[in-house]
Amino acid sequence: MSETRHVPVMLQRCLDLLAPALAEPGAVAVDCTLGLGGHSEALLHAFPGVRLIALDRDPVALRLAGERLAPHADRATLVHAVYDELPEVLDRLGIPRVQGVLFDLGVSSMQLDEAGRGFAYAQDAPLDMRMDQTTGMSAAEVLNTYPPGDLVRVLRTYGEEKFARKIVDAVVKARAEEPFTNSARLVELIRNALPQAAKRTGGNPAKRTFQALRIEVNGELSVLERAIPAAVSRLAVGGRIAVLSYHSLEDRLVKQVFAAGAGNTAPPGLPVVPEQYQPRLKLLTRGAELPGDEEVAENKRAAPARLRCAQRIREDHR
């Protein structure tokens, strides 16, 4: 079941970019966002000598991916963890450096397709949106308890929602009568709150609000802010990191970390740049690469994907 509904995004390109680092004997690859295991399975097939460490915060995804990766169980270690916990996970496993790291950010197909998770605005479901349902606040709790100013900030910052104030005013009024529990009521409220013209463009009008709530509930951007530098710090020299992001906020964070690593940090005016100021990273993609038209036609979830890749070219100097 999981195989048919899960199509890994930009799969061949990810494998091609990581290949030079994973071809060496004893290479370790980390899939920081296991999901249903599509990218991991392909990595294990493509590189028979690789040891895989795969992380996911969603216990259901770990179970399903574990079944899928069972034929490779001797080379795959699956860990219940959020991806900013990568250094601790590697320390526990006694792995100082890795050769490849892959992040496929955003929501997995399974989370979108399982109605009960509340990620999708196209079907009525409990407003949950937690990637790990064993911990943290649900989207309903955020909607029902956050002060109006905080809700506006969440919708503006994480959803880039121009009509955040209008939506929040409507939410505050509605929650005073009855707390939010299900997605359909929120979708209807957003439709009614938005000006007519705004409803005619850009797909479902609830899309930006749902994205914002999901990012807030899972702390996605603050986790990512810690996770990308942490992953870079554990790359061996020659190791490569590939990151697939699905909205501009994620992509901007990745771009900033990669750009900082790829620039020299020398004070201006030095005639020769000493080793300790030289770049630690080399960018392997020109800007962000996009999926091809053919892939988007086959898998509409690939449409917003942006792929960046970098290679570690020298150690940090303390």
C-alpha positions in Angstrom: 0.0 0.0 0.0 2.7 2.5 1.0 4.7 2.0 -2.2 1.8 3.0 -4.5 0.9 6.2 -2.8 4.4 7.4 -2.2 6.5 8.8 -5.0 9.9 10.2 -3.9 10.6 13.7 -5.3 13.6 14.3 -7.6 14.8 10.9 -6.7 17.4 10.3 -9.4 18.8 13.7 -9.1 19.3 13.3 -5.3 21.1 9.9 -5.9 23.3 11.4 -8.7 24.4 14.3 -6.4 25.1 12.1 -3.4 26.7 9.3 -5.5 30.4 10.4 -5.5 30.4 10.6 -1.7 28.6 7.3 -1.2 30.6 5.1 -3.6 33.5 4.7 -1.1 33.6 1.6 1.0 32.2 1.9 4.5 30.2 5.1 3.6 27.5 6.1 6.0 24.4 7.9 4.6 21.8 9.6 6.8 18.2 10.1 5.7 17.0 12.8 8.1 13.3 12.5 7.0 12.6 8.8 6.4 8.9 9.2 5.8 7.7 6.0 3.9 11.3 5.2 3.0 11.2 5.9 -0.8 14.5 7.8 -0.8 16.1 5.4 1.7 15.1 2.3 -0.3 16.6 3.8 -3.4 19.9 4.7 -1.6 20.2 1.2 -0.3 19.6 -0.3 -3.8 22.0 2.1 -5.5 24.9 1.8 -3.1 25.2 -1.8 -1.9 28.1 -0.9 0.4 26.4 2.0 2.3 25.2 1.9 5.9 22.0 3.9 6.3 20.9 5.8 9.4 17.3 7.0 9.0 15.4 9.4 11.3 11.7 10.2 11.6 9.6 11.7 14.4 6.5 9.9 13.3 6.2 6.4 14.8 3.7 5.3 12.2 6.1 6.2 9.4 9.0 4.4 11.1 6.9 1.2 11.3 5.8 1.3 7.7 9.3 2.2 6.4 10.7 -0.6 8.5 8.5 -3.1 6.7 9.6 -1.6 3.3 13.3 -1.7 4.2 13.2 -5.1 5.9 15.3 -6.7 3.1 18.1 -4.3 4.0 17.7 -4.6 7.7 21.4 -5.5 8.2 22.5 -2.2 6.7 19.7 0.1 7.9 19.3 1.6 11.4 15.9 3.4 11.9 15.7 5.9 14.8 12.7 7.7 16.3 14.1 11.2 16.5 13.6 14.8 15.1 16.2 15.7 12.6 17.9 18.4 14.8 18.8 15.5 17.1 21.2 14.1 14.5 24.4 14.7 16.4 23.1 12.9 19.5 21.9 10.0 17.4 25.3 9.6 15.7 27.1 9.9 19.1 24.9 7.1 20.5 25.7 4.9 17.4 29.5 5.8 17.7 29.6 7.4 14.3 31.8 10.6 14.3 31.4 11.5 10.6 29.1 10.6 7.7 29.5 10.7 3.9 26.0 11.7 2.8 23.0 13.5 4.3 19.5 13.8 2.7 16.7 16.0 3.9 13.2 15.8 2.3 11.3 18.5 4.2 7.6 19.1 4.5 4.8 16.6 5.1 5.1 13.0 3.9 2.5 11.6 1.5 1.2 9.3 4.2 0.5 12.2 6.6 -1.4 14.0 3.9 -3.3 10.9 2.8 -4.4 9.7 6.2 -7.5 11.7 6.9 -7.2 11.3 10.7 -3.9 13.3 10.8 -5.6 16.6 9.9 -2.9 17.9 7.6 -5.1 18.1 4.5 -7.6 20.8 4.0 -9.4 18.9 1.2 -11.1 16.5 3.7 -12.7 16.9 7.1 -10.5 15.5 9.9 -9.5 16.3 13.5 -7.2 19.4 13.5 -4.1 17.6 14.8 -1.1 18.1 12.4 1.5 16.7 14.8 4.1 14.7 13.0 4.6 12.8 16.2 1.1 12.4 17.8 2.6 11.3 21.1 3.9 14.8 22.0 3.2 18.5 21.8 0.2 20.7 21.0 -2.2 20.0 18.2 -3.3 22.5 15.6 -6.7 22.7 17.4 -5.0 23.7 20.7 -3.0 26.4 18.8 -6.2 27.8 17.2 -8.1 27.7 20.5 -5.5 29.1 22.9 -3.1 31.4 21.2 -3.6 35.1 21.7 -4.8 36.9 18.5 -1.4 38.6 18.0 0.5 35.3 18.1 -1.9 33.7 15.6 -1.5 36.7 13.3 2.3 36.3 13.6 2.1 32.5 12.8 -0.1 33.0 9.7 2.0 35.9 8.4 5.4 34.4 9.1 4.9 30.8 8.2 2.0 31.0 5.8 2.9 34.3 4.1 -0.8 35.0 4.4 -1.7 38.5 3.5 -5.2 38.3 5.1 -3.9 37.0 8.4 -5.6 39.7 10.5 -9.0 39.0 8.8 -8.7 35.2 9.3 -7.6 35.6 13.0 -10.5 38.0 13.8 -12.9 35.4 12.4 -11.2 32.6 14.4 -11.3 34.5 17.7 -15.0 35.2 17.2 -15.8 31.6 16.3 -13.7 30.0 19.0 -15.5 32.1 21.7 -18.7 30.3 20.7 -17.3 26.9 20.2 -13.6 25.6 20.2 -12.2 24.3 16.9 -11.9 20.5 16.6 -12.1 19.7 12.9 -10.6 21.0 9.7 -13.8 21.5 7.7 -15.0 24.3 10.0 -11.7 26.1 9.7 -11.7 25.8 5.9 -15.2 27.2 5.7 -14.3 30.1 8.1 -11.3 31.0 5.9 -13.4 31.0 2.7 -15.9 33.3 4.3 -13.2 35.6 5.8 -11.3 36.3 2.6 -12.2 38.9 0.0 -13.8 37.6 -3.1 -10.8 38.4 -5.4 -8.4 36.5 -3.1 -10.5 33.3 -3.5 -10.1 33.3 -7.3 -6.4 32.7 -7.3 -3.7 30.3 -6.0 -5.7 27.2 -5.3 -7.5 26.4 -2.0 -7.7 29.6 0.1 -7.0 27.5 3.3 -3.6 26.3 2.0 -1.5 29.0 3.6 -3.2 28.9 7.0 -2.8 25.1 7.1 0.9 25.4 6.2 1.4 28.0 8.9 -0.3 25.9 11.6 1.6 22.8 10.6 5.0 24.6 10.8 4.0 26.1 14.2 2.8 22.8 15.7 5.9 20.9 14.6 8.4 23.8 15.2 9.6 23.0 11.7 11.7 26.2 11.0 13.3 26.4 14.4 14.2 22.7 14.1 15.5 23.2 10.6 17.6 26.2 11.7 19.5 23.9 14.1 19.4 20.8 11.9 21.2 22.0 8.7 24.3 23.4 10.5 24.3 20.2 12.7 24.3 18.0 9.7 27.0 20.0 7.9 29.2 19.7 11.0 29.0 15.9 10.9 29.9 15.6 7.2 33.3 14.1 6.5 35.5 16.0 4.1 34.3 15.0 0.7 30.8 14.3 2.1 27.7 15.7 0.5 24.4 17.1 1.8 21.2 17.4 -0.3 18.1 19.2 0.9 14.7 19.2 -0.7 12.5 22.0 0.5 8.9 22.9 -0.4 8.4 26.5 0.5 10.4 29.7 0.4 11.0 29.9 4.2 12.7 26.5 4.3 14.7 27.1 1.1 15.9 30.5 2.4 17.3 28.9 5.6 19.1 26.2 3.6 20.5 28.8 1.2 21.8 30.9 4.1 23.6 28.0 5.8 25.1 26.8 2.5 26.2 30.3 1.5 27.8 31.0 4.8 29.8 27.7 4.6 30.8 28.4 1.0 32.1 31.9 1.7 35.5 32.8 3.1 35.4 34.4 6.5 38.6 36.4 6.4 38.8 40.0 7.5 38.8 42.2 4.4 42.1 43.3 3.0 44.3 40.3 3.7 46.6 39.7 0.7 46.4 35.9 1.2 43.4 34.1 2.8 44.7 31.8 5.6 43.5 28.2 5.7 41.2 28.8 8.8 39.2 31.4 6.8 38.8 29.3 3.7 35.3 28.0 2.7 34.2 24.7 4.3 31.6 24.0 1.7 31.4 23.9 -2.1 28.0 24.5 -3.7 27.0 21.7 -6.1 23.8 23.2 -7.4 23.5 26.6 -9.1 20.8 28.2 -6.9 18.0 25.7 -6.2 17.2 23.1 -8.8 13.6 22.4 -9.7 11.8 19.2 -10.7 11.2 18.8 -14.5 7.8 19.2 -16.1 7.5 15.5 -16.7 7.9 14.7 -12.9 5.4 17.5 -11.9 2.9 16.1 -14.4 3.3 12.6 -12.8 3.5 13.8 -9.2 1.8 17.1 -8.4 3.4 17.1 -4.9 6.8 17.6 -6.6 5.7 21.0 -8.0 7.0 23.3 -5.2 10.2 21.3 -4.6 13.6 23.1 -4.5 16.8 21.1 -4.3 20.2 22.3 -3.0 23.3 20.3 -2.6 26.8 21.1 -1.1 30.0 19.2 -0.5 32.3 19.5 2.6 35.7 20.5 1.3 37.6 21.1 4.5 37.4 20.7 8.3 36.4 23.4 10.7 39.3 25.2 12.3 38.8 25.9 16.0 
